[in-house]
Amino acid sequence: MVMSVNEKSGEYEGSDTSNTSTATSHDRTHATRTIASRARADRYATAWMVAAVALLAIGLLAAGKLPKPLWTMVHVIALGVLTNGILQWSWFFARTLLHLPAGDRHAGVNNVIRALAFNVVLVALFAAIWLGSAPSAIACDAAVIAILAWHGADLLLVAHNASQAPKTTKTSQAPKASQARFAVVIRYYATATGFLIVACVLAGFVVEAMLGTHPAAWLVRSRDALTVAHALAAVAGWVGLSIAGTLVSLGPTMLRARIDPDAPAAAQRALPVLTATLLVAVVSAAVGNGIGIGAGLLGFAGAASYGVAVPLLRCARQRPPRSLATWSMAAGVIWSVVMLIAVALRALFTTDISALRAANLPMLPLLGGGGLAQIFIAALTYLMPVVIGGGPAVMREGMQALETAWPVRFAIRNTALLLLGFTGFTSGIGLLQRVWWALVLATYVVDIALFAVAGIRQSRSKRAAAAATVATTVTAVATAQQPSHDRSAVA
């Protein structure tokens, strides 16, 4: 399946090249391996989603039973779910937008190796933190940095190769033009990877301050400042820039609207400003300067609005949100922006970095559950039927399963989140807050269950449709090969 983006219709289009006369058996083998490899790699994010729900349920129902509960609940989502998702889906978009061949090793074999290595290291990291072993945790941190550096280097390499590919025919000019326009998305992913590497470096210092046997005095004093800097680089840099880049092409596609002509160029103009302002915020956090944090984050929000949100709003005026995917994406973006501005404003008026960290802790669950998780679910809701494929009718079957009672699920989740936003900051986590969180968690459990149901149904229908097509083709060929007098007799 070769995917491409249609700029006019706002659709990701697929064409099955496995049965064309120009496709060789070698090409078909590579295509099959690539799709199978991506499917296997995607299961890591799904497994971590299940683990995240289980751990969050334990945290709600049996407080104090989890080792390092705050660190565990934050990182099972940030590293287990979101990072696995970004590592895999960034290559889906790289293949789609850069028209990478089915057998491209950077998006295929290399990506599968990275996914396996990352998840092995991630399990080891959780064990090291739970056991309180600073050397082991720092070693895992270093391994993650190496994996990320490989990921970022491969992204830059395929983007460079695509831009340098010769235009040999007129038919190649259209893909080349699309590659040039949407290469900015890959640059966002590469920049985001750089920020996660920065976050991992800072995490090493935080781990030493937290678990080290004899940490330096200056490191202990700087722990809160380094933690805030780490969080900004990881959340705003890694997750935020990855989402921003993806929305440049995926946002209009989900809305089924024409992509704004200036969207890729606006995103490219915004990227240096996003990078610079976020670096200001991260460095300011590391040295304990609240004004710098606030100014940097407000600048980051302004650049994101100009480069990504404004073109996307123009698309939304053409085609307002009408589905679970688009409404969840809109809600997730709004929650994320509100949390970002709240952190920025609080930083502007806080002189104590430890007080700022403590004040921001209650907002982390809302950012995760209201913002980032909803964006992830929205993207997966749209993309899963597209990737499984099978034709319009089969894809509609998968989408219908995913959208079961979606207005009710969406309303319950976001109403509960709003109630948490109004009550959670002042009254702590009491019985009422646990009820609201239980409702939010229940909606995500339903999401995960429906992903499984939709995947099974759509895959079954796809196989049935393929079998019917083969049977029809065989019958037609057999009929065509019959002697004319036999066909007349049959008639």
C-alpha positions as CSV (number, residue, x, y, z in Angstrom):
1,M,0.0,0.0,0.0
2,V,1.5,3.3,-1.1
3,M,0.1,6.3,0.8
4,S,0.1,9.9,-0.4
5,V,-1.6,13.1,0.7
6,N,-4.1,14.8,-1.6
7,E,-3.8,18.5,-1.0
8,K,-7.1,19.3,-2.6
9,S,-9.4,16.8,-0.9
10,G,-7.4,16.6,2.3
11,E,-7.3,12.8,2.2
12,Y,-4.5,10.3,2.6
13,E,-4.8,8.2,-0.5
14,G,-3.6,4.6,-0.9
15,S,-2.9,2.6,-4.0
16,D,-2.2,-1.1,-3.9
17,T,0.8,-1.7,-6.2
18,S,1.2,-5.4,-5.4
19,N,-0.8,-6.6,-8.4
20,T,0.4,-4.2,-11.0
21,S,2.6,-5.3,-13.9
22,T,5.4,-3.0,-12.9
23,A,5.7,-4.4,-9.3
24,T,8.3,-7.2,-8.9
25,S,8.1,-10.0,-6.4
26,H,11.0,-8.4,-4.6
27,D,9.0,-5.2,-4.2
28,R,6.0,-7.1,-3.0
29,T,8.1,-8.9,-0.4
30,H,9.5,-5.7,0.9
31,A,6.1,-4.1,1.0
32,T,4.7,-7.0,3.0
33,R,7.6,-7.0,5.4
34,T,7.3,-3.2,5.9
35,I,3.6,-3.3,6.7
36,A,4.0,-6.3,9.0
37,S,7.0,-4.7,10.7
38,R,5.1,-1.5,11.3
39,A,2.1,-3.4,12.7
40,R,4.3,-5.3,15.1
41,A,6.0,-2.1,16.2
42,D,2.7,-0.3,16.7
43,R,1.7,-2.9,19.3
44,Y,4.1,-1.5,21.8
45,A,2.1,1.7,22.2
46,T,-1.1,-0.4,22.6
47,A,0.5,-2.6,25.2
48,W,1.6,0.5,27.1
49,M,-1.9,2.0,26.9
50,V,-3.2,-1.1,28.7
51,A,-0.4,-0.8,31.3
52,A,-1.1,2.9,31.8
53,V,-4.8,2.2,32.4
54,A,-4.0,-0.6,34.9
55,L,-1.4,1.5,36.8
56,L,-3.7,4.6,36.9
57,A,-6.5,2.3,38.2
58,I,-4.1,1.1,40.9
59,G,-3.2,4.7,41.7
60,L,-6.9,5.6,42.1
61,L,-8.1,2.6,44.0
62,A,-5.0,1.7,46.1
63,A,-3.1,4.8,46.7
64,G,0.4,4.2,48.0
65,K,0.7,0.7,46.5
66,L,2.7,1.9,43.4
67,P,6.4,2.4,43.8
68,K,7.4,6.0,43.0
69,P,3.7,6.7,42.1
70,L,4.1,10.2,40.6
71,W,7.1,9.3,38.5
72,T,5.5,6.0,37.4
73,M,2.2,7.5,36.3
74,V,3.8,10.4,34.5
75,H,6.3,8.3,32.6
76,V,4.1,5.3,31.8
77,I,2.1,7.8,29.7
78,A,4.9,10.1,28.5
79,L,7.4,7.4,27.6
80,G,5.3,4.2,27.3
81,V,2.3,5.5,25.3
82,L,3.2,8.9,23.8
83,T,6.9,8.3,23.0
84,N,6.2,4.9,21.5
85,G,3.4,6.4,19.4
86,I,5.5,9.3,18.2
87,L,8.4,7.1,17.3
88,Q,6.2,4.9,15.1
89,W,3.7,7.3,13.6
90,S,6.4,9.8,12.7
91,W,7.7,7.2,10.3
92,F,4.2,6.6,9.0
93,F,4.1,10.3,8.0
94,A,7.6,10.3,6.7
95,R,6.7,7.4,4.4
96,T,3.5,9.1,3.3
97,L,4.8,12.6,2.8
98,L,8.2,11.8,1.4
99,H,6.9,8.9,-0.8
100,L,9.5,6.5,0.7
101,P,9.8,3.1,-1.1
102,A,8.2,0.2,0.6
103,G,11.6,-1.4,1.4
104,D,13.2,1.7,2.9
105,R,15.4,0.5,5.7
106,H,15.2,3.7,7.7
107,A,11.4,3.4,8.0
108,G,11.4,-0.4,8.1
109,V,14.1,-2.5,9.6
110,N,15.8,0.3,11.5
111,N,12.6,1.5,13.0
112,V,11.6,-2.0,14.2
113,I,15.1,-2.5,15.8
114,R,14.7,0.9,17.5
115,A,11.2,0.1,18.8
116,L,12.4,-3.2,20.3
117,A,15.5,-1.7,21.8
118,F,13.5,1.3,23.2
119,N,11.0,-0.9,24.9
120,V,13.6,-3.2,26.4
121,V,15.4,-0.2,27.8
122,L,12.2,1.3,29.0
123,V,11.2,-1.8,31.0
124,A,14.7,-1.8,32.5
125,L,14.4,1.9,33.4
126,F,11.2,1.4,35.3
127,A,12.8,-1.5,37.2
128,A,15.9,0.7,38.0
129,I,13.8,3.6,39.3
130,W,11.6,1.3,41.4
131,L,14.6,-0.4,42.9
132,G,16.3,3.0,43.5
133,S,19.4,2.2,41.4
134,A,20.8,5.5,40.1
135,P,23.6,3.9,38.0
136,S,21.2,1.5,36.3
137,A,18.7,4.3,35.6
138,I,21.4,6.6,34.2
139,A,22.7,3.8,32.0
140,C,19.1,3.3,30.6
141,D,18.9,7.0,30.1
142,A,22.1,7.0,28.0
143,A,20.7,4.1,25.9
144,V,17.5,6.0,25.2
145,I,19.6,9.0,24.1
146,A,21.5,6.8,21.6
147,I,18.2,5.4,20.3
148,L,16.7,8.8,19.9
149,A,19.9,10.1,18.1
150,W,19.6,7.3,15.6
151,H,15.9,8.0,15.1
152,G,16.6,11.7,14.5
153,A,19.5,11.1,12.2
154,D,17.4,8.7,10.1
155,L,14.6,11.3,9.8
156,L,17.0,14.0,8.6
157,L,18.6,11.5,6.2
158,V,15.4,10.5,4.5
159,A,14.3,14.1,4.3
160,H,17.6,15.1,2.7
161,N,17.5,12.1,0.3
162,A,14.0,13.0,-0.8
163,S,14.9,16.6,-1.5
164,Q,17.9,15.5,-3.5
165,A,16.1,12.9,-5.6
166,P,16.3,13.7,-9.4
167,K,13.2,14.6,-11.3
168,T,13.4,12.0,-14.1
169,T,9.9,12.2,-15.5
170,K,7.0,14.5,-15.6
171,T,5.0,12.1,-13.4
172,S,7.7,12.5,-10.7
173,Q,7.3,16.2,-10.4
174,A,4.0,16.1,-8.4
175,P,5.5,13.8,-5.7
176,K,8.6,16.0,-5.6
177,A,6.5,19.1,-5.1
178,S,4.6,17.4,-2.3
179,Q,7.9,16.3,-0.7
180,A,9.2,19.8,-0.8
181,R,6.0,21.3,0.7
182,F,5.7,18.8,3.5
183,A,9.3,18.2,4.4
184,V,8.7,20.8,7.2
185,V,6.7,18.1,9.1
186,I,9.8,15.9,9.2
187,R,11.9,18.9,10.4
188,Y,9.4,19.3,13.3
189,Y,9.9,15.6,14.2
190,A,13.7,16.0,14.1
191,T,13.6,19.1,16.2
192,A,11.3,17.4,18.7
193,T,13.8,14.6,18.9
194,G,16.5,17.0,19.8
195,F,14.5,18.4,22.6
196,L,13.8,14.9,24.0
197,I,17.5,14.2,24.0
198,V,18.0,17.4,26.0
199,A,15.2,16.2,28.4
200,C,17.0,12.9,28.8
201,V,20.3,14.6,29.6
202,L,18.6,16.7,32.2
203,A,16.9,13.5,33.5
204,G,20.2,12.0,34.2
205,F,21.1,14.8,36.6
206,V,17.6,14.6,38.2
207,V,18.0,10.8,38.8
208,E,21.4,11.3,40.4
209,A,20.0,14.0,42.7
210,M,17.0,11.8,43.5
211,L,18.6,8.3,43.9
212,G,22.3,8.9,44.1
213,T,24.1,7.7,47.2
214,H,26.3,10.9,47.5
215,P,24.9,13.5,45.1
216,A,26.7,16.9,44.9
217,A,25.2,19.6,47.1
218,W,24.6,21.9,44.1
219,L,22.8,19.1,42.3
220,V,20.4,18.5,45.2
221,R,19.7,22.3,45.4
222,S,19.0,22.4,41.6
223,R,16.8,19.3,41.5
224,D,13.5,21.2,41.2
225,A,14.9,23.6,38.6
226,L,16.3,20.7,36.5
227,T,13.0,18.8,36.9
228,V,11.0,21.7,35.5
229,A,13.5,22.2,32.7
230,H,13.3,18.4,31.9
231,A,9.5,18.6,31.8
232,L,9.4,21.6,29.5
233,A,11.9,20.0,27.1
234,A,10.0,16.6,27.1
235,V,6.4,17.8,27.0
236,A,6.5,21.1,25.1
237,G,9.5,20.1,23.0
238,W,9.2,16.4,22.2
239,V,5.4,15.9,22.4
240,G,4.4,19.5,21.6
241,L,6.5,19.9,18.5
242,S,5.6,16.4,17.3
243,I,1.9,17.2,17.6
244,A,2.3,20.6,15.9
245,G,4.2,19.2,13.0
246,T,1.6,16.4,12.5
247,L,-1.3,18.8,12.6
248,V,0.1,20.6,9.6
249,S,-1.0,17.8,7.4
250,L,-3.2,15.5,9.5
251,G,-5.4,18.3,10.9
252,P,-7.0,19.3,7.5
253,T,-7.1,15.6,6.5
254,M,-9.1,14.7,9.6
255,L,-11.5,17.6,8.8
256,R,-11.7,16.5,5.2
257,A,-10.9,20.1,4.2
258,R,-8.5,21.6,1.6
259,I,-5.1,22.2,3.1
260,D,-4.5,25.9,3.6
261,P,-2.0,26.9,0.8
262,D,0.2,28.8,3.3
263,A,0.1,26.1,6.0
264,P,3.5,24.4,5.2
265,A,5.3,27.7,4.7
266,A,3.8,29.2,7.9
267,A,4.8,26.1,9.8
268,Q,8.4,26.5,8.4
269,R,8.5,30.2,9.4
270,A,7.3,29.3,12.9
271,L,9.7,26.5,13.6
272,P,12.9,28.6,14.4
273,V,10.8,30.8,16.7
274,L,9.3,27.8,18.4
275,T,12.8,26.3,18.9
276,A,14.3,29.6,20.2
277,T,11.5,30.4,22.6
278,L,11.4,26.9,24.0
279,L,15.1,27.0,24.5
280,V,14.7,30.2,26.5
281,A,12.1,28.5,28.7
282,V,14.2,25.4,29.3
283,V,17.4,27.3,30.1
284,S,15.5,29.7,32.3
285,A,14.0,26.8,34.2
286,A,17.4,25.2,34.7
287,V,18.7,28.4,36.3
288,G,15.5,29.1,38.2
289,N,14.3,32.2,36.3
290,G,10.5,32.2,36.3
291,I,10.2,35.3,34.1
292,G,12.2,33.6,31.4
293,I,10.1,30.5,31.7
294,G,6.9,32.5,31.3
295,A,8.1,34.7,28.5
296,G,9.5,31.7,26.6
297,L,6.3,29.7,26.9
298,L,4.1,32.6,25.8
299,G,6.4,33.1,22.8
300,F,6.1,29.4,22.1
301,A,2.3,29.6,22.3
302,G,2.3,32.6,20.0
303,A,4.5,31.0,17.4
304,A,2.4,27.8,17.5
305,S,-0.7,29.8,17.0
306,Y,0.7,31.6,14.0
307,G,2.4,28.6,12.3
308,V,-0.1,25.8,13.0
309,A,-3.3,26.9,14.7
310,V,-4.3,29.8,12.4
311,P,-4.1,27.8,9.1
312,L,-5.9,24.9,10.8
313,L,-8.7,27.2,12.0
314,R,-9.1,28.4,8.3
315,C,-9.7,24.7,7.4
316,A,-12.1,24.3,10.3
317,R,-14.2,27.2,8.9
318,Q,-14.6,25.2,5.7
319,R,-15.4,21.9,7.5
320,P,-16.2,22.1,11.2
321,P,-15.5,19.1,13.4
322,R,-18.2,16.4,13.0
323,S,-16.6,13.2,14.3
324,L,-15.1,11.7,17.4
325,A,-11.6,12.1,15.9
326,T,-12.0,15.8,15.1
327,W,-13.8,16.8,18.3
328,S,-11.3,14.9,20.4
329,M,-8.4,16.5,18.6
330,A,-9.9,20.0,19.1
331,A,-10.6,19.3,22.8
332,G,-7.1,17.9,23.3
333,V,-5.4,20.9,21.7
334,I,-7.6,23.3,23.7
335,W,-6.7,21.6,27.0
336,S,-3.0,21.6,26.1
337,V,-3.0,25.3,25.2
338,V,-4.9,26.2,28.3
339,M,-2.4,24.3,30.5
340,L,0.6,25.8,28.7
341,I,-0.7,29.3,29.2
342,A,-1.5,28.6,32.8
343,V,2.0,27.4,33.5
344,A,3.4,30.4,31.6
345,L,1.4,32.9,33.6
346,R,2.1,31.2,36.9
347,A,5.9,31.3,36.1
348,L,5.8,35.0,35.4
349,F,4.7,35.7,38.9
350,T,6.6,33.0,40.8
351,T,10.2,33.7,42.1
352,D,10.7,30.3,43.7
353,I,11.2,27.5,41.2
354,S,10.4,24.8,43.8
355,A,7.0,26.6,44.5
356,L,6.4,26.7,40.7
357,R,7.1,22.9,40.4
358,A,4.7,22.2,43.3
359,A,2.0,24.5,41.9
360,N,2.2,22.8,38.5
361,L,2.0,19.2,39.7
362,P,-1.9,19.2,39.9
363,M,-2.0,20.3,36.3
364,L,0.0,17.4,35.0
365,P,-2.9,14.9,35.1
366,L,-5.2,17.4,33.3
367,L,-2.5,18.0,30.7
368,G,-2.1,14.2,30.2
369,G,-5.7,13.1,30.5
370,G,-7.4,16.2,28.9
371,G,-4.7,17.3,26.4
372,L,-2.1,14.8,25.2
373,A,-4.2,11.6,25.7
374,Q,-7.2,13.0,23.8
375,I,-4.9,14.1,20.9
376,F,-3.4,10.6,20.8
377,I,-6.8,8.9,20.8
378,A,-8.1,11.3,18.1
379,A,-5.2,10.6,15.8
380,L,-5.4,6.9,16.3
381,T,-9.2,6.9,15.8
382,Y,-8.7,8.5,12.3
383,L,-5.5,6.7,11.3
384,M,-6.3,3.1,12.3
385,P,-9.0,2.5,9.7
386,V,-6.9,4.2,7.1
387,V,-3.9,2.1,7.7
388,I,-5.8,-1.2,7.9
389,G,-7.5,-0.2,4.6
390,G,-9.7,-2.5,2.6
391,G,-11.7,0.1,0.6
392,P,-14.2,2.7,1.6
393,A,-16.9,0.3,2.7
394,V,-14.6,-1.7,4.9
395,M,-13.0,1.5,6.4
396,R,-16.4,2.8,7.2
397,E,-17.1,-0.4,9.2
398,G,-14.0,0.2,11.3
399,M,-14.8,3.8,11.8
400,Q,-18.4,3.0,12.9
401,A,-17.1,0.7,15.5
402,L,-14.7,3.3,16.9
403,E,-17.5,5.9,17.0
404,T,-19.9,3.8,19.0
405,A,-21.9,6.2,21.3
406,W,-19.1,8.8,20.8
407,P,-21.0,11.9,21.7
408,V,-21.8,10.4,25.1
409,R,-18.2,9.2,25.7
410,F,-16.8,12.6,24.6
411,A,-19.2,14.5,26.9
412,I,-18.5,12.3,29.9
413,R,-14.8,12.6,29.5
414,N,-14.6,16.4,29.1
415,T,-17.3,17.2,31.6
416,A,-15.4,15.2,34.2
417,L,-12.2,16.9,33.2
418,L,-13.8,20.3,33.6
419,L,-15.1,19.4,37.0
420,L,-11.6,18.3,38.0
421,G,-10.2,21.6,36.6
422,F,-12.6,23.6,38.8
423,T,-12.1,21.5,42.0
424,G,-8.9,19.6,41.8
425,F,-6.5,22.5,42.3
426,T,-7.8,23.7,45.6
427,S,-9.3,20.7,47.4
428,G,-6.8,18.0,46.7
429,I,-7.7,14.5,45.6
430,G,-10.7,13.6,47.6
431,L,-13.6,11.1,47.0
432,L,-15.3,13.4,44.5
433,Q,-12.1,13.9,42.5
434,R,-11.6,10.1,42.4
435,V,-15.1,9.7,41.0
436,W,-14.3,12.2,38.2
437,W,-11.0,10.5,37.4
438,A,-12.7,7.1,37.4
439,L,-15.1,8.4,34.7
440,V,-12.2,9.8,32.6
441,L,-10.4,6.5,33.0
442,A,-13.5,4.5,32.0
443,T,-13.8,6.4,28.8
444,Y,-10.2,5.6,27.9
445,V,-10.9,1.9,28.7
446,V,-13.8,2.0,26.3
447,D,-11.5,3.6,23.7
448,I,-9.0,0.8,24.0
449,A,-11.6,-1.9,23.8
450,L,-13.2,-0.3,20.7
451,F,-9.8,-0.1,19.0
452,A,-9.6,-3.9,19.5
453,V,-13.1,-4.5,18.3
454,A,-12.8,-2.2,15.3
455,G,-9.4,-3.7,14.3
456,I,-10.8,-7.2,14.4
457,R,-14.0,-6.3,12.5
458,Q,-12.2,-4.3,9.8
459,S,-9.5,-6.9,9.3
460,R,-12.1,-9.6,9.0
461,S,-14.1,-7.6,6.4
462,K,-10.9,-6.8,4.5
463,R,-10.0,-10.4,4.2
464,A,-13.6,-11.3,3.2
465,A,-13.6,-8.6,0.5
466,A,-10.2,-9.7,-0.8
467,A,-11.4,-13.3,-1.0
468,A,-14.5,-12.3,-2.8
469,T,-12.4,-10.2,-5.3
470,V,-10.1,-13.2,-5.9
471,A,-13.1,-15.5,-6.4
472,T,-14.7,-13.1,-8.9
473,T,-11.4,-12.7,-10.8
474,V,-10.9,-16.5,-11.0
475,T,-14.4,-17.0,-12.2
476,A,-14.0,-14.3,-14.8
477,V,-10.7,-15.7,-16.0
478,A,-12.1,-19.2,-16.2
479,T,-15.1,-18.0,-18.1
480,A,-12.9,-16.1,-20.5
481,Q,-10.8,-19.1,-21.2
482,Q,-13.8,-21.3,-22.0
483,P,-14.3,-22.1,-25.8
484,S,-17.0,-19.9,-27.3
485,H,-19.4,-22.8,-28.0
486,D,-19.1,-23.8,-24.2
487,R,-20.0,-20.3,-23.1
488,S,-23.0,-20.4,-25.6
489,A,-24.1,-23.7,-24.1
490,V,-23.8,-22.3,-20.6
491,A,-25.8,-19.2,-21.7
